[in-house]
């Protein structure tokens, strides 16, 4: 499965309220070569709770000014540099969109995804 911000943006452009959108903010998550504690990473195992992911997306769409939120994630074992998550949040103005994108990323990473790093 290939993740592409272009595909997410195309989905947003087909939204019935596209004319109300003034901004699209995106996040593309990659496997880092070094863990937060400085260890070299060999691989990353990712598991996704799809029900929790749907709940997060639904809640973010209810935030003020947010028109659409589109998320694609991969599940499995990945090597350094591979793309594992793509997010696009569309809304009226940046004061609404940036906080919604940050909330989406943080909630997904803490509530919907379990990651296990494998070290050298």
C-alpha positions, 0 to 999 in steps of 0.5 A: 500500500502506497501512501500519498498526500496527493491522493488525500488532497484529491479526496478533499478536492472532491468534498461537497464543501470544497469551496469553503476550504481555505487551507489544507495541512498535512502530515507524512510520518516516516520511520526514523533512523534513531529512536527518541532515546538515541538508539539506532532503529533497524525496523518499526512494527506498527499495529493500528486500532481501526475503530479508535482511528475512525473515532478520532477522525470523527471527533476532529471533523467536529472541531470548529472550521474543519471541513474534512480529515483524511487519514491513511496508515500502514500496519506491519513491519517497516524499515527506516525511511518508509512512509507509515502514515499520511494525514490531511486536515482541511478547514476554513482558516489556519487558526482552526486547521493547524490545531486540528492537525496537531490534535489528529497526529497526537491522538492517533499516535497515543490512542490508535497506533502501537509502535515497537522499535527494533534496534541494532 
